[in-house]
Amino acid sequence: MKDLIRKILKEYKEEEKILVVPSLKYFGDDWNLLQSFLKSKGNPKWKILDDLDLDNPPIKSLGNLISVGGYLNLRNTQIESLGNLQSVGGYLDLVNTPIKSLGNLESVGGGLFLNDTPIESLGNLQYVGNNLYLNGTPISKKYTKEEIRQMVDVKYSIYM
């Protein structure tokens, strides 16, 4: 009985809370300042309620970011990993990035732009609320539109 109580208390203590960031504007639209703040808090899991426009900063991973309430623009970045990201409320733009897998990402509320990427895996992706763009990707050569629709619920068109 004592072992069971210790195990429950240990799991309770290890349970992570999610830090909520209303907008990058609270950090002067400075991604690096936000990252410094998160580091000072022990790099917790976090989510942002607003859009996140990261066009061209030197970023390779989103780390412990789990959710973006609006759109997420990573076009032309050096992003290699979406880290713990699970959902994006608006569109997700990964055009012209070195991303190879969507990893833990489960849903995108708007369009998903993967044109001109070396994407090989859609990871855990289950839903795209608008169009899916796969022009110039290894996935567009490996699968048909029908096969992709069997893997992912795409609300509208798939462009290959």
Helices and strands as residue ranges (DSSP letters): H 2-14, E 19-21, G 24-27, H 31-40, E 46-48, E 52-53, E 65-68, E 72-73, E 87-88, E 92-93, E 107-108, E 112-113, E 127-128, E 132-133, H 138-142, H 145-151, E 153-154, E 158-159
